[in-house]
Amino acid sequence: MPIDGTAVPAARRRLCFEALPGIPEVRPGDALDELVMRALDASAIELAPDTIVVVAQKIVSKAEGRFAWLDEVRPSDHALELARITGKDPRLVELTLAESTDVLRAVPGVLIVRHRLGYVMANAGIDLSNVPGKGGRERALLLPLAPDASAAALREALRARTDTSVGVIISDSFGRPWRNGVVNVALGSAGIPALIDRRGETDRHGRTLQITQTAFADAIAAGAAIVMGEGDEGMPVVLASGFLPAAPEVDCKALLRPLEGDLFQ
């Protein structure tokens, strides 16, 4: 504090979210780093060390070819029974079961499962929106096989092209217990502290923090969703820049609550 008694202002923190235009319809085998670089060049944007590239799960899954043709799905007896209970397409229910380890809730209009990757979510994240079919055939889009690995691969590809190490988040929209509406969360990440563990630190009054863990990757994903949009905006890549905490890098597996700590299963 200066000798005149006035307070010293805290270090300024600023975070900017900017949707990146110019990403075309993504097809299986497309190199996302190439599509992102073309869009960056077209907008005269350069990546910086404090940039976090937030990418919608949907384009990652499309690039990785995570499609399933609905007319090729043969529902099991279990899928038919759950379809009867929920009112959902039996073929989508069968795909949901194939992507899941447990069915946690099945009521009219709702099918909540534990995804094979550990997420608790509706319909195993399987989606039909903004998924073009072909020749009158419908197809569904599944989540990436390994989102953290997909994020790491995109980060390395961008580093090789720009000589800049950025953070990468793969995001998807989730519903939440006890609250209406969806927010985006991080399915995979690389180069950032997805979870910041502040237990053992002290607050401004010297009290030791006992349980404080910040889901940094989820917070960034949620903010990016506001400019990314959920409908026909066509903005599946967002650049978050201006603030990157000095904390150990951990990927999104750190965000998954262990089964023994799940009080609602």
C-alpha positions in Angstrom: 0.0 0.0 0.0 1.4 3.5 -0.9 2.4 5.8 2.0 -0.7 8.0 1.4 -2.9 5.0 2.4 -4.6 4.5 -0.9 -5.1 0.8 -2.0 -3.0 -0.6 -4.8 -5.3 -1.9 -7.6 -5.3 -5.6 -8.1 -3.8 -7.0 -11.3 -6.4 -6.6 -14.0 -8.0 -9.8 -15.5 -9.7 -9.7 -18.8 -11.1 -12.6 -20.9 -12.3 -12.2 -24.4 -14.4 -14.7 -26.4 -14.4 -14.4 -30.2 -16.2 -16.7 -32.6 -14.1 -17.7 -35.6 -16.0 -17.3 -38.8 -15.3 -19.3 -42.0 -15.4 -22.9 -40.7 -17.1 -25.0 -43.4 -19.2 -28.1 -43.0 -16.8 -30.7 -41.6 -16.5 -34.1 -43.3 -14.8 -37.4 -42.2 -11.1 -37.1 -42.6 -10.9 -33.3 -42.6 -7.9 -31.9 -40.8 -9.4 -29.5 -38.2 -6.0 -27.7 -37.8 -6.1 -26.8 -41.5 -9.7 -25.6 -41.3 -8.9 -23.5 -38.3 -5.7 -22.0 -39.9 -7.6 -21.1 -43.0 -10.2 -19.3 -40.9 -7.6 -17.5 -38.9 -5.8 -16.3 -42.0 -9.0 -15.1 -43.6 -9.8 -13.0 -40.5 -6.1 -11.9 -40.0 -6.0 -13.4 -36.5 -2.9 -14.8 -34.9 -2.8 -17.2 -32.0 -1.1 -16.1 -28.8 0.2 -18.1 -25.9 -2.8 -17.1 -23.8 -5.3 -18.3 -26.4 -7.6 -21.2 -25.7 -9.2 -22.7 -28.9 -12.6 -24.0 -28.0 -13.9 -26.4 -30.5 -17.5 -27.8 -30.6 -17.6 -31.6 -30.1 -19.7 -31.9 -33.2 -17.0 -31.0 -35.7 -14.5 -33.2 -33.9 -16.8 -36.1 -34.2 -17.5 -35.4 -37.8 -13.8 -35.1 -38.7 -13.3 -38.5 -36.9 -16.2 -40.1 -38.7 -18.2 -40.9 -35.6 -21.4 -41.5 -37.6 -24.0 -44.2 -37.4 -26.6 -44.9 -40.1 -29.9 -45.4 -38.4 -31.2 -47.9 -40.9 -28.3 -50.2 -40.0 -29.1 -50.2 -36.3 -31.0 -53.3 -35.0 -32.6 -52.5 -31.6 -32.2 -55.1 -28.8 -35.0 -56.2 -26.5 -33.5 -53.9 -23.9 -33.5 -51.0 -26.3 -37.1 -51.7 -27.3 -38.3 -51.7 -23.7 -36.5 -48.4 -22.9 -37.9 -46.9 -26.1 -41.4 -47.9 -24.9 -40.8 -46.2 -21.6 -39.1 -43.0 -22.9 -41.0 -42.6 -26.2 -37.6 -42.4 -28.1 -36.6 -44.0 -31.4 -35.5 -47.5 -30.6 -32.5 -47.2 -32.9 -31.2 -44.1 -31.0 -31.8 -46.0 -27.7 -29.7 -48.9 -29.0 -26.9 -46.5 -30.0 -27.1 -44.9 -26.5 -26.8 -48.3 -24.9 -23.8 -49.2 -27.0 -22.1 -46.0 -25.9 -22.9 -46.4 -22.2 -22.0 -48.4 -19.2 -25.2 -47.8 -17.1 -28.7 -46.6 -17.5 -29.4 -44.2 -14.6 -32.9 -42.9 -15.4 -35.5 -43.8 -18.0 -38.8 -41.9 -17.9 -41.1 -40.5 -20.6 -38.9 -38.2 -22.7 -35.7 -38.7 -20.7 -32.9 -41.3 -20.9 -29.9 -40.5 -18.6 -26.9 -42.8 -18.9 -23.3 -43.0 -17.7 -21.3 -42.7 -20.9 -18.4 -45.1 -21.5 -16.0 -42.1 -20.9 -17.6 -41.4 -17.5 -19.9 -38.5 -18.3 -23.4 -38.7 -16.9 -25.6 -37.3 -19.7 -28.7 -37.6 -21.7 -28.7 -40.0 -24.7 -25.0 -40.6 -24.4 -24.5 -37.3 -26.2 -25.8 -38.8 -29.5 -27.2 -36.1 -31.7 -29.2 -35.7 -35.0 -29.2 -31.9 -35.2 -26.9 -30.3 -37.8 -26.0 -33.8 -39.0 -26.6 -34.1 -42.7 -27.9 -37.4 -44.1 -27.4 -38.8 -47.5 -29.8 -40.1 -50.1 -32.7 -39.9 -47.7 -30.9 -41.9 -45.1 -30.6 -40.5 -41.5 -27.5 -40.8 -39.5 -26.6 -40.0 -35.9 -23.4 -38.5 -34.5 -21.6 -40.0 -31.5 -19.0 -38.4 -29.2 -15.3 -38.7 -30.0 -13.6 -41.9 -28.9 -11.1 -40.1 -26.8 -11.7 -36.3 -26.4 -8.6 -35.5 -24.4 -6.5 -37.2 -27.1 -8.3 -35.4 -29.8 -7.7 -32.1 -28.0 -4.0 -32.9 -27.6 -3.6 -33.8 -31.3 -5.2 -30.6 -32.4 -3.0 -28.6 -30.1 0.1 -30.2 -31.4 -1.0 -29.7 -35.0 -1.6 -26.0 -34.4 1.7 -25.7 -32.6 3.5 -27.2 -35.6 1.8 -24.7 -37.9 2.2 -21.6 -35.8 5.1 -22.3 -33.3 2.7 -21.2 -30.6 1.4 -23.5 -27.9 -2.2 -22.7 -27.2 -4.8 -24.4 -25.1 -7.5 -26.5 -26.6 -11.0 -27.4 -25.3 -13.5 -29.7 -26.9 -16.9 -28.6 -25.6 -20.5 -30.0 -25.7 -23.8 -28.8 -24.3 -25.1 -30.5 -21.1 -28.3 -30.3 -19.1 -28.0 -29.9 -15.4 -29.8 -31.3 -12.4 -32.2 -28.9 -10.7 -31.7 -26.1 -13.3 -33.4 -25.4 -16.7 -31.3 -24.8 -19.8 -28.1 -26.2 -21.1 -24.5 -24.9 -20.7 -21.4 -26.1 -22.5 -18.9 -28.2 -20.6 -15.5 -29.5 -21.5 -15.3 -33.1 -22.8 -11.6 -32.9 -23.5 -8.7 -30.5 -23.2 -5.0 -30.0 -23.6 -2.5 -27.4 -22.5 -4.7 -25.9 -19.8 -5.5 -26.6 -16.1 -8.9 -28.2 -16.7 -9.4 -28.4 -12.9 -7.6 -26.0 -10.5 -7.2 -27.5 -7.0 -7.0 -24.7 -4.5 -7.4 -26.8 -1.4 -4.8 -25.9 1.2 -4.5 -22.3 0.1 -5.9 -19.5 2.3 -8.6 -16.9 1.7 -8.2 -13.2 2.3 -8.9 -13.7 6.0 -6.4 -16.5 6.5 -8.9 -19.4 6.5 -7.6 -22.6 4.8 -9.6 -23.6 1.7 -11.0 -27.1 2.3 -13.0 -28.0 -0.8 -12.4 -25.4 -3.4 -11.7 -26.8 -6.8 -12.4 -24.7 -9.9 -13.6 -26.4 -13.1 -11.7 -23.9 -15.3 -12.2 -25.8 -18.5 -16.0 -26.0 -18.0 -16.1 -22.3 -17.2 -14.3 -21.4 -20.5 -16.5 -23.8 -22.4 -19.6 -22.2 -21.0 -18.5 -18.7 -21.9 -17.5 -19.8 -25.4 -21.0 -21.2 -26.0 -22.5 -17.8 -25.8 -20.8 -16.7 -28.9 -20.7 -20.1 -30.5 -24.5 -20.6 -30.4 -26.6 -23.7 -30.3 -28.6 -23.5 -33.6 -27.8 -22.5 -37.1 -25.0 -19.9 -36.3 -22.3 -22.1 -37.9 -19.6 -20.9 -35.4 -18.1 -24.1 -34.0 -14.7 -22.6 -33.1 -14.2 -19.9 -30.5 -11.0 -18.2 -29.4 -10.8 -17.4 -25.7 -7.9 -15.1 -24.9 -6.5 -12.8 -22.3 -6.3 -15.0 -19.2 -4.7 -18.3 -18.5 -4.1 -19.3 -14.8 -0.7 -20.3 -13.6 -1.7 -23.8 -12.5 -0.6 -27.3 -13.3 -1.9 -28.7 -16.6 -4.4 -31.5 -16.2 -6.9 -32.7 -18.8 -10.6 -33.3 -18.5 -10.4 -36.7 -16.9 -9.7 -34.7 -13.7 -13.2 -33.3 -13.9 -14.9 -36.6 -13.6 -16.2 -37.3 -10.1 -15.2 -40.9 -9.0 -18.1 -43.3 -8.6 -17.4 -43.6 -4.9 -18.0 -39.9 -4.5 -21.3 -39.9 -6.6 -24.0 -39.3 -4.0 -26.8 -39.4 -6.6 -26.3 -42.7 -8.4 
